[in-house]
């Protein structure tokens, strides 16, 4: 049976951010914390040792694999800051084209610093992701 690795914890978000070694990344983490909290209306919670997540949803795939995940989140990693939004949303790509300087993988969007991106587009990505996941997973 699959054991989900990234689970919501009671660890302190502020303590986690305060332990980010790079001062600029720490400042960006606080900036993103404000943007994500204000935009979602959800309190920040730690997911696993390094992801700051907002809200949650329960997913269940046709394969039977299921678990819980944050609706949106971010993580100030050493190399880049990872932003987590819903995958599978057709509006995501159009918004990413307007975001600013970033790269993206299947699930993550990577930025070097918060100043490189358009914060209004970031808010739109956050809102679209929350809406998409709530609509997709409330049906189950």
N, C-alpha and C positions, 0 to 999 in steps of 0.2 A: 504494500500500500504506500502511496506517495505521501511524504511528509513535507508540508509547506515550510520553506526555509524562512521567508520574510513574513514575520508576524508583528502585529501591533504590540508595543511594549509600554511599560510605565516609565521608561527612561526619560530624563529631562531634555527637552529640545534646546533650551537655553544652555544647559551644561554641554551638550553636544557641540553647539555652535561656538561656545567659548573655547573649546578644545581644538578648533580648526586652527592649524599652525599659521597659515598664510593670512596676514592681516587684511589684505584686500578681499580675499575669498570670504573671510569672516564678515566683513562689512557687506559684501554682496549677499551673503546668507541672511543677514538681518533685513536687507532690502527686500529680498524675495519672500522672507517670512511675512513681512508686512503686506506685500502684494497678494500673496496666496491667501492669507487670513482674511484680508478685507474683501477679496473677490469671492471666495467660497462661502464665507460666514462660518466655516468650521474651525475649531481649534486645531492647532498643530499637534501632531502626535508622532512619536518615533515608531518606525517600522523597521524591525531588525536593528542592527547597530549603526546604520548610517543614512537611512532615508527618512526625510521629514514629510509626512503625508497628511492629507486633509480629507476628512470624510472617509467613508469606506463603502464597499459593495461586496456582495457575495456572488461569485461566478460559478457556473457549472457547465462544463463542456460536454459535447456529445460522447466523448471518450469516457465520461464518468469522473474525470479529474475536476475537483472543485476546491475552492478556497476563498479567502478574503483578501482584498487589496485596497489600498487607498484610491480614492477617485482621481486625485492628482497629487503631485509631490515633487520634491527636488532633493538633491544631495550634493553638497560642496566637496567634490572629490579632489584629490591632489592635482591631477592634470587639468580637468575641466569640471564644470558644474553640470550635473545631469538633471534634466527636467523630465518629469514623467507625466504623459498625457495618454488618453485612450488611443489604442490602435484600432483600425477597422473603420474609423470615422472618415467619411469621404470629404468632409470640410477641413480636416486637419491639414492636408497638403496645401490648400489655397492659403490658409492662414500662415503656414510655415514660410511660404514664399515672401510674406510681408514682415516676418519677424525680425530680420536683421542677420547679423553674422552668427551662423550656427552650422553645425553638422548634425545629421540624424542617422540613427540606426533603426532597427525594426520597432523598438519600443521607446527608446530614449532620444531626447534632443540634447545636444551638447553645446554649451556656450563657454567662452573663456571668462567673460565678465558681464555683469548686468548692464553696463553702459553700452554694450555692443548690440542690444536688442531694443525694439520698440515696446515699451511697457503697456501701451494700450492694446497692441496685438497679443502680448502675453496674456493680458486679462481676457481677451476674446478666446484664446486657446483654452484657458482654464475653464471659462464658462461653457464652451462648446463640449469639452471633455466631460465635465460633470453632467451636463444635459444628456449627452449621448449614452454615458454609462447608466445613468438613472433610467432612461427610457429602455435601454437594451436589457438590463438585468432585473427590472421590476416585473417584467413579464413572466419571469420564471417561477 
